Amino acid sequence: MARPKKSILTPEIVVAAAIAMIGEGGLETFSMPKLASALGVRAPSLYHYFASKDALFAAVARTVLTPDAPTALPPGTHWTDYLVAISVALRRTIIAHPHCAPLVVRYMPRENIFDEYEQMCQFLAASGVPARLHVRIVDGMTALTIGAAILNENAADYTAHGDGPTPDPDTHGALQTALVAIGDVTSDELFETFLRSYLDSIVAAIPETAARNAPARRKHEDG
């Protein structure tokens, strides 16, 4: 049988297969030969696309850190709503690949980082946010989102409506009372309240002319 003129592999196919393999067996069982076998090629073929396993892992981290675009927000949406939307989307993307989460920490993408920061600073400046607050916003939202995604849980998981265990009220009465008080919010909704609480502190430091359009609180935050 004649050899195909073009390889059936692409970097995207290799990365997708690596993510799937890590998802099934974890990082401990991953190897380049196993990945090559799953793709129906020899291990050296993979090095045509990635010079090393570290290079592949870095590509996996970049993919996991690229969330699906959030639902289109209405025109005139406040800048805080936009940041919350992309942060919630990013957390969901990382949580969808829990075994890849350690790679996100180890191989946090550094290439084009200035371009991404520049775009965010331009967005914030156009939204009327003073430059003195830009780093506080970008670094703070990044830390909150990555940290929450790596933990892969929050208090909403421990309520009666959550997916995790519920504490015994006889031994953890105060905690149970606190969990009941947050109602039946989802993990995403509770994460959003954390983000908005942080952004509220930023908005409070902005002159009234720039902050006047701050979004109203969500219903689940009023309770």
Backbone bond lengths (Angstrom), bond angles and torsions (degrees), N, CA, C in turn:
res aa  C-N    CA-C-N  psi(-1)  N-CA   C-N-CA  omega(-1)  CA-C   N-CA-C  phi
1 M - - - 1.471 - - 1.519 109.76 -
2 A 1.302 117.52 131.69 1.456 120.82 -177.41 1.518 111.10 -66.98
3 R 1.311 114.49 142.78 1.464 120.16 178.66 1.523 109.29 -73.89
4 P 1.330 118.14 133.96 1.465 119.30 179.66 1.515 111.70 -62.22
5 K 1.324 115.87 144.85 1.460 119.67 -178.46 1.510 112.06 -67.83
6 K 1.296 117.42 -30.48 1.453 121.33 -178.67 1.525 109.86 -121.38
7 S 1.313 115.65 142.89 1.458 119.83 179.28 1.525 109.80 -66.99
8 I 1.326 114.90 144.25 1.460 118.80 177.33 1.522 110.80 -77.54
9 L 1.320 116.09 -11.30 1.463 120.03 -178.89 1.516 110.97 -87.90
10 T 1.314 114.16 153.86 1.459 123.04 169.56 1.522 106.70 -138.88
11 P 1.318 119.14 161.30 1.466 119.95 176.52 1.529 111.86 -54.82
12 E 1.328 116.54 -37.42 1.459 120.09 -178.84 1.523 111.65 -65.83
13 I 1.349 116.14 -39.83 1.459 120.23 178.75 1.524 110.52 -65.31
14 V 1.328 116.50 -42.05 1.467 120.80 179.74 1.527 110.42 -63.13
15 V 1.326 116.71 -45.44 1.465 120.43 -179.72 1.525 110.58 -63.82
16 A 1.324 117.51 -43.56 1.469 120.66 179.75 1.522 110.66 -61.30
17 A 1.329 116.66 -41.07 1.464 120.08 179.46 1.536 110.51 -67.49
18 A 1.321 116.59 -37.88 1.469 120.17 178.29 1.525 110.62 -64.10
19 I 1.330 116.85 -43.19 1.463 120.95 178.74 1.520 110.47 -61.66
20 A 1.331 116.18 -42.56 1.462 119.92 179.60 1.525 110.96 -64.27
21 M 1.334 117.37 -42.51 1.463 120.94 -179.17 1.517 111.49 -66.77
22 I 1.338 117.03 -42.73 1.464 120.62 177.59 1.517 109.96 -64.21
23 G 1.325 116.53 -38.38 1.456 120.70 179.14 1.513 112.74 -62.98
24 E 1.313 116.58 -34.03 1.464 120.60 -177.78 1.528 112.52 -80.29
25 G 1.337 116.79 -42.81 1.463 119.21 -173.09 1.507 116.00 -119.75
26 G 1.335 117.78 -3.93 1.456 120.07 -178.14 1.516 111.69 83.55
27 L 1.312 115.49 169.76 1.460 121.06 -178.65 1.521 112.10 -66.24
28 E 1.336 116.35 -29.93 1.456 120.28 -174.64 1.523 112.10 -63.17
29 T 1.316 117.71 -31.32 1.458 120.87 -176.15 1.528 112.82 -97.98
30 F 1.339 116.79 -1.27 1.464 119.83 -176.74 1.525 110.86 -79.38
31 S 1.320 115.79 141.64 1.463 121.19 172.20 1.518 108.49 -152.92
32 M 1.306 116.82 156.06 1.465 120.83 178.48 1.530 111.47 -64.51
33 P 1.342 119.77 -41.93 1.467 119.06 177.21 1.531 112.44 -60.41
34 K 1.346 117.29 -40.51 1.464 119.97 178.54 1.526 110.90 -64.37
35 L 1.323 115.88 -40.04 1.462 119.61 179.01 1.521 110.45 -65.09
36 A 1.330 115.98 -43.53 1.465 120.09 179.18 1.519 110.72 -60.30
37 S 1.341 116.00 -43.27 1.461 120.03 179.15 1.523 111.13 -60.86
38 A 1.322 116.59 -41.83 1.470 120.56 179.73 1.519 111.32 -64.17
39 L 1.320 116.42 -29.07 1.462 120.91 -179.32 1.527 112.12 -91.51
40 G 1.335 116.28 -3.68 1.458 119.69 178.23 1.505 114.62 76.96
41 V 1.356 116.37 26.95 1.465 120.34 178.67 1.521 109.03 -132.67
42 R 1.318 115.97 176.03 1.455 121.08 174.46 1.528 109.39 -87.15
43 A 1.328 114.52 153.73 1.466 118.84 -178.08 1.529 113.41 -54.99
44 P 1.357 119.63 -41.03 1.474 118.22 179.83 1.530 113.68 -57.46
45 S 1.340 116.38 -25.98 1.465 118.89 179.73 1.524 111.72 -62.82
46 L 1.327 116.14 -32.22 1.470 119.81 -178.90 1.526 111.24 -67.16
47 Y 1.331 115.73 -31.42 1.460 119.09 -177.12 1.525 112.23 -74.19
48 H 1.326 116.14 -7.10 1.461 119.32 171.40 1.527 109.97 -70.79
49 Y 1.331 116.21 -25.81 1.461 121.48 -177.96 1.525 112.26 -102.40
50 F 1.324 115.24 -33.20 1.471 119.83 -179.80 1.525 108.57 -136.45
51 A 1.326 116.17 125.17 1.462 121.33 -172.86 1.520 112.94 -65.46
52 S 1.316 117.16 -22.20 1.463 120.92 -177.79 1.519 109.43 -158.36
53 K 1.318 115.35 170.65 1.464 119.45 176.09 1.520 109.87 -64.08
54 D 1.337 116.73 -36.63 1.466 119.70 177.73 1.523 111.11 -60.61
55 A 1.331 116.26 -40.43 1.468 119.95 179.12 1.529 110.47 -63.63
56 L 1.332 116.17 -39.27 1.471 119.68 177.09 1.517 110.68 -66.40
57 F 1.331 116.80 -44.03 1.466 120.17 179.26 1.532 110.89 -61.20
58 A 1.325 116.86 -36.97 1.469 120.09 177.79 1.520 110.34 -63.86
59 A 1.340 116.36 -38.11 1.467 120.12 177.92 1.517 110.64 -68.50
60 V 1.331 117.20 -37.11 1.461 120.91 175.72 1.528 109.64 -61.07
61 A 1.332 116.48 -45.08 1.468 120.53 179.58 1.517 111.03 -60.35
62 R 1.328 117.43 -42.55 1.467 120.57 179.17 1.517 110.97 -61.77
63 T 1.331 116.24 -40.76 1.465 120.37 -179.54 1.519 111.30 -66.33
64 V 1.329 116.06 -44.88 1.464 120.30 -179.77 1.521 110.80 -64.88
65 L 1.329 116.69 -29.55 1.460 121.14 -179.50 1.527 112.47 -87.73
66 T 1.320 117.01 8.41 1.462 120.11 177.82 1.522 108.38 -109.38
67 P 1.331 117.17 97.00 1.464 119.54 -175.68 1.519 112.27 -75.59
68 D 1.321 114.67 159.77 1.458 119.00 169.96 1.524 108.17 -63.30
69 A 1.300 115.75 145.48 1.466 119.11 -179.77 1.525 109.48 -60.92
70 P 1.353 116.78 133.05 1.461 118.64 178.36 1.517 111.34 -65.16
71 T 1.318 115.25 157.72 1.456 120.22 177.76 1.516 110.13 -53.12
72 A 1.311 116.76 137.40 1.461 120.95 -178.47 1.524 110.47 -53.22
73 L 1.319 115.28 128.76 1.453 120.54 -179.48 1.531 109.51 -90.69
74 P 1.318 117.26 149.02 1.470 120.45 -178.48 1.526 111.30 -61.01
75 P 1.329 116.94 151.35 1.475 120.44 175.93 1.520 109.99 -55.56
76 G 1.313 116.10 142.62 1.455 120.14 179.76 1.512 113.67 80.83
77 T 1.329 117.13 9.24 1.460 120.79 178.87 1.524 110.14 -58.99
78 H 1.317 116.81 137.10 1.459 121.09 179.36 1.520 110.13 -65.29
79 W 1.330 116.44 146.95 1.465 120.33 -176.13 1.524 112.19 -59.71
80 T 1.335 117.65 -29.89 1.464 119.11 179.27 1.532 111.01 -67.84
81 D 1.338 117.15 -35.98 1.463 120.60 177.97 1.531 110.82 -63.00
82 Y 1.329 115.94 -38.50 1.466 120.17 178.80 1.523 110.33 -64.54
83 L 1.323 117.84 -46.20 1.461 121.10 -179.62 1.523 111.28 -63.36
84 V 1.323 116.68 -40.53 1.465 120.25 178.21 1.525 110.26 -62.79
85 A 1.326 117.16 -43.05 1.467 121.30 -178.31 1.525 111.60 -61.22
86 I 1.340 117.40 -45.49 1.462 118.78 -177.80 1.530 110.62 -72.96
87 S 1.335 118.17 -30.52 1.465 120.49 178.32 1.523 111.53 -70.08
88 V 1.329 116.83 -42.01 1.472 120.82 177.23 1.528 109.87 -63.23
89 A 1.339 116.73 -41.25 1.464 120.64 179.27 1.523 111.22 -64.25
90 L 1.340 116.68 -40.70 1.467 120.15 -179.96 1.520 110.94 -66.50
91 R 1.324 117.38 -42.68 1.466 120.23 178.25 1.530 110.54 -59.86
92 R 1.319 116.75 -43.16 1.463 120.35 179.29 1.526 111.05 -60.66
93 T 1.338 116.72 -41.66 1.458 120.95 -177.75 1.525 111.01 -63.78
94 I 1.341 116.92 -44.20 1.468 120.05 -179.39 1.526 110.30 -67.87
95 I 1.323 116.88 -42.23 1.467 120.56 -179.70 1.529 111.07 -62.86
96 A 1.323 116.68 -29.38 1.460 120.08 179.27 1.526 112.26 -66.14
97 H 1.347 116.62 -16.26 1.466 121.63 -179.57 1.530 109.21 -130.36
98 P 1.323 117.66 65.70 1.474 120.39 -172.44 1.519 114.36 -60.40
99 H 1.339 118.06 -34.10 1.460 119.63 -179.11 1.528 112.16 -72.77
100 C 1.325 116.32 -16.44 1.465 120.74 177.46 1.523 112.13 -89.23
101 A 1.327 116.78 -8.90 1.464 120.54 -175.45 1.528 113.00 -55.78
102 P 1.352 119.98 -41.11 1.471 118.69 178.32 1.527 112.85 -59.49
103 L 1.320 116.86 -29.88 1.465 119.69 178.92 1.520 111.03 -69.97
104 V 1.331 116.37 -30.33 1.458 120.27 178.01 1.522 109.78 -61.60
105 V 1.337 116.20 -39.90 1.463 120.84 179.90 1.515 110.78 -71.66
106 R 1.323 116.34 -46.10 1.467 120.43 -174.29 1.517 112.64 -74.48
107 Y 1.319 116.87 -34.89 1.463 120.32 -173.83 1.523 111.46 -118.05
108 M 1.326 116.08 38.04 1.469 119.50 176.48 1.530 109.06 -51.38
109 P 1.334 117.81 119.65 1.470 120.17 -175.65 1.522 112.59 -56.36
110 R 1.312 115.52 133.20 1.461 120.96 178.65 1.528 112.38 -112.78
111 E 1.349 116.52 -21.59 1.451 118.79 -179.91 1.530 109.43 -68.76
112 N 1.283 115.40 143.35 1.475 122.85 179.46 1.528 113.02 61.53
113 I 1.336 116.73 16.26 1.461 118.73 -177.55 1.523 110.97 -63.88
114 F 1.344 116.98 -36.04 1.463 119.56 179.34 1.530 110.25 -66.38
115 D 1.336 117.00 -36.10 1.469 119.65 178.53 1.527 110.54 -62.84
116 E 1.351 116.00 -42.94 1.464 120.13 -179.73 1.523 110.90 -65.83
117 Y 1.340 116.93 -43.29 1.464 120.29 178.30 1.519 110.94 -64.52
118 E 1.334 115.87 -38.92 1.462 119.84 179.40 1.527 110.36 -61.81
119 Q 1.316 117.18 -44.98 1.460 120.91 179.42 1.525 111.22 -62.30
120 M 1.320 116.45 -42.06 1.457 119.41 -179.65 1.529 111.07 -66.99
121 C 1.329 116.36 -41.60 1.469 119.32 178.94 1.522 111.19 -65.08
122 Q 1.335 116.62 -37.01 1.466 119.65 176.75 1.527 110.43 -64.48
123 F 1.329 115.91 -42.10 1.463 120.63 178.75 1.528 110.58 -61.23
124 L 1.337 116.67 -46.18 1.456 120.48 -178.73 1.526 111.11 -65.70
125 A 1.339 116.37 -40.85 1.467 119.71 178.80 1.526 110.47 -62.32
126 A 1.337 116.27 -42.88 1.467 120.22 179.23 1.520 111.79 -66.31
127 S 1.338 116.55 -22.65 1.465 121.28 179.17 1.521 112.25 -87.69
128 G 1.331 116.54 1.55 1.455 120.48 177.73 1.517 114.24 87.48
129 V 1.331 117.98 14.83 1.463 120.90 -179.68 1.529 108.86 -88.50
130 P 1.331 118.55 125.22 1.467 120.99 -179.65 1.527 112.01 -59.36
131 A 1.329 116.40 146.15 1.464 121.99 -177.76 1.522 112.28 -59.59
132 R 1.326 117.65 -29.12 1.466 120.40 -178.21 1.535 112.13 -64.93
133 L 1.337 116.81 -15.10 1.457 120.59 -178.45 1.532 113.57 -103.95
134 H 1.332 117.84 -5.58 1.453 120.68 -173.61 1.528 112.83 -63.43
135 V 1.317 117.00 -48.06 1.467 120.08 -179.46 1.526 110.14 -64.01
136 R 1.308 116.27 -40.95 1.469 120.46 178.44 1.526 110.83 -58.36
137 I 1.316 116.86 -39.05 1.464 121.07 -179.45 1.526 111.30 -72.24
138 V 1.332 116.30 -52.17 1.464 120.57 -175.28 1.526 111.37 -63.69
139 D 1.323 116.93 -49.51 1.468 119.86 -179.22 1.523 111.63 -67.24
140 G 1.324 116.45 -40.50 1.461 120.09 -178.59 1.518 112.34 -65.11
141 M 1.322 116.76 -46.81 1.467 120.19 179.99 1.526 111.47 -66.21
142 T 1.337 116.54 -36.54 1.466 119.96 177.58 1.521 110.73 -63.66
143 A 1.341 116.46 -46.53 1.468 120.26 -178.98 1.523 111.47 -64.09
144 L 1.321 116.95 -43.49 1.463 120.16 179.80 1.531 111.36 -63.46
145 T 1.313 116.41 -42.60 1.463 120.01 -175.39 1.525 112.13 -72.52
146 I 1.325 116.92 -48.66 1.463 120.32 -179.74 1.525 109.93 -63.91
147 G 1.332 116.26 -43.24 1.459 119.55 179.53 1.514 112.26 -61.46
148 A 1.323 116.72 -45.29 1.464 120.59 179.93 1.519 111.24 -65.01
149 A 1.330 116.93 -35.07 1.464 120.24 -179.88 1.526 111.00 -71.50
150 I 1.322 117.48 -40.68 1.460 120.72 -179.74 1.532 110.20 -65.04
151 L 1.327 116.95 -39.64 1.467 120.38 177.65 1.528 111.07 -64.54
152 N 1.341 115.51 -34.95 1.465 121.89 176.16 1.529 112.85 60.74
153 E 1.313 117.31 28.37 1.465 121.26 176.91 1.521 108.59 -166.87
154 N 1.315 116.76 160.27 1.460 121.40 168.00 1.522 108.03 -152.74
155 A 1.315 116.77 -177.32 1.463 120.78 -171.94 1.518 113.18 -58.43
156 A 1.337 117.36 -28.39 1.469 119.71 -179.91 1.524 111.42 -60.21
157 D 1.332 117.14 -25.98 1.465 120.35 179.59 1.529 112.27 -70.24
158 Y 1.337 117.34 -20.00 1.463 120.93 -175.61 1.524 113.65 -99.91
159 T 1.342 116.31 1.64 1.460 119.24 175.93 1.522 109.54 -77.96
160 A 1.317 115.53 173.10 1.470 119.76 178.64 1.518 111.96 -61.96
161 H 1.348 116.57 -22.36 1.466 120.89 -178.41 1.523 112.07 -96.50
162 G 1.341 117.36 -4.04 1.451 120.66 -175.82 1.511 113.88 -86.70
163 D 1.343 114.86 176.29 1.462 121.18 -177.71 1.525 113.09 -88.59
164 G 1.319 117.00 -15.14 1.464 119.89 -176.02 1.516 112.80 -94.35
165 P 1.332 117.51 -175.58 1.467 121.54 178.12 1.528 111.15 -69.55
166 T 1.308 116.12 152.51 1.467 121.89 177.96 1.525 108.85 -107.91
167 P 1.339 118.30 132.29 1.464 119.89 -177.67 1.525 112.50 -66.44
168 D 1.319 115.34 150.31 1.461 122.14 177.84 1.529 108.74 -74.77
169 P 1.327 119.03 120.20 1.478 120.68 -178.34 1.524 112.90 -62.69
170 D 1.331 117.97 -22.02 1.467 120.11 179.60 1.519 112.00 -72.51
171 T 1.308 116.97 -30.61 1.467 120.01 -178.33 1.529 112.83 -108.18
172 H 1.338 116.99 -19.46 1.463 120.92 -178.85 1.530 108.70 -133.65
173 G 1.320 114.85 56.04 1.461 120.62 -175.36 1.515 114.30 -61.01
174 A 1.339 117.16 -44.67 1.465 120.24 -178.37 1.521 111.06 -65.13
175 L 1.328 115.58 -40.87 1.465 119.45 178.56 1.522 110.47 -65.40
176 Q 1.311 117.20 -42.21 1.467 120.68 180.00 1.527 110.34 -62.57
177 T 1.333 117.09 -40.01 1.464 121.02 178.04 1.517 110.68 -62.32
178 A 1.336 116.25 -41.34 1.463 120.63 179.88 1.518 111.26 -65.81
179 L 1.326 116.41 -38.77 1.458 119.84 -179.70 1.520 111.70 -69.60
180 V 1.320 116.45 -38.87 1.465 120.12 177.35 1.529 109.85 -63.13
181 A 1.327 115.80 -35.16 1.467 120.75 -176.36 1.520 113.11 -66.43
182 I 1.338 118.18 -24.71 1.468 118.68 -179.37 1.525 111.64 -85.39
183 G 1.329 116.93 -4.08 1.461 120.65 174.59 1.510 113.20 74.05
184 D 1.330 115.92 -149.43 1.461 120.80 -175.16 1.524 112.04 -104.53
185 V 1.332 116.89 35.23 1.461 120.19 178.29 1.521 110.14 -64.61
186 T 1.320 115.79 150.53 1.460 120.88 176.03 1.520 109.31 -83.58
187 S 1.325 115.13 169.10 1.451 120.58 177.44 1.528 110.96 -59.74
188 D 1.333 117.10 -42.17 1.464 120.82 178.27 1.525 111.37 -63.02
189 E 1.331 116.30 -42.62 1.467 119.98 -178.61 1.526 111.25 -65.18
190 L 1.319 116.66 -40.16 1.461 118.88 179.31 1.525 110.55 -68.07
191 F 1.321 116.86 -40.36 1.465 120.76 176.00 1.519 110.30 -59.32
192 E 1.321 116.34 -39.74 1.464 120.18 179.22 1.522 111.27 -62.81
193 T 1.336 117.55 -36.86 1.467 118.76 178.24 1.520 110.82 -65.63
194 F 1.336 117.58 -35.29 1.467 120.29 176.81 1.524 110.40 -63.01
195 L 1.331 115.60 -44.98 1.456 119.95 -179.94 1.524 111.42 -62.58
196 R 1.333 115.60 -43.99 1.463 118.76 -177.59 1.534 111.61 -69.04
197 S 1.316 116.98 -33.58 1.463 119.56 176.16 1.527 110.08 -62.16
198 Y 1.335 115.84 -41.58 1.467 119.64 178.29 1.525 110.63 -66.42
199 L 1.333 116.60 -45.53 1.462 119.80 -178.21 1.526 111.84 -67.93
200 D 1.342 116.70 -28.89 1.471 119.11 175.97 1.526 110.83 -58.77
201 S 1.334 116.34 -37.21 1.464 119.65 179.77 1.525 110.72 -67.98
202 I 1.323 116.99 -29.45 1.461 121.39 176.58 1.525 109.92 -72.95
203 V 1.337 115.48 -48.24 1.461 120.10 -179.05 1.527 111.04 -58.79
204 A 1.332 116.56 -35.76 1.462 120.52 -179.67 1.525 112.41 -64.44
205 A 1.339 115.77 -21.09 1.471 119.78 -178.91 1.521 112.58 -94.66
206 I 1.331 116.99 3.74 1.461 121.67 -178.68 1.520 109.30 -101.03
207 P 1.325 118.04 138.62 1.471 120.38 177.27 1.517 111.65 -51.96
208 E 1.305 116.65 148.87 1.464 122.98 -174.66 1.519 112.60 -54.57
209 T 1.316 118.30 -36.29 1.459 120.49 -177.43 1.517 112.24 -63.88
210 A 1.343 117.03 -28.06 1.461 119.98 -179.45 1.517 111.81 -93.48
211 A 1.332 117.52 -22.05 1.463 120.99 -173.39 1.522 113.55 -102.70
212 R 1.302 118.28 -0.29 1.469 120.92 -170.76 1.525 112.97 -62.41
213 N 1.341 117.46 -22.98 1.457 119.88 -178.17 1.517 113.25 -96.18
214 A 1.331 117.13 24.08 1.466 119.84 179.48 1.514 109.84 -56.75
215 P 1.357 117.64 137.18 1.467 120.84 -174.51 1.510 112.70 -68.34
216 A 1.322 115.77 152.14 1.459 120.64 176.11 1.520 109.81 -71.09
217 R 1.318 116.06 153.84 1.452 121.53 177.63 1.524 110.84 -65.16
218 R 1.330 115.84 147.16 1.443 120.55 174.18 1.531 109.94 -73.33
219 K 1.331 116.37 156.28 1.465 120.55 -177.30 1.515 111.94 -56.79
220 H 1.338 116.68 -41.14 1.457 118.18 -175.80 1.518 112.59 -69.73
221 E 1.357 117.26 -10.34 1.454 119.58 177.11 1.523 111.38 -90.58
222 D 1.323 115.89 -11.84 1.459 118.87 -175.94 1.524 112.73 -84.68
223 G 1.338 115.63 -17.60 1.449 119.07 -172.02 1.494 115.01 -74.98
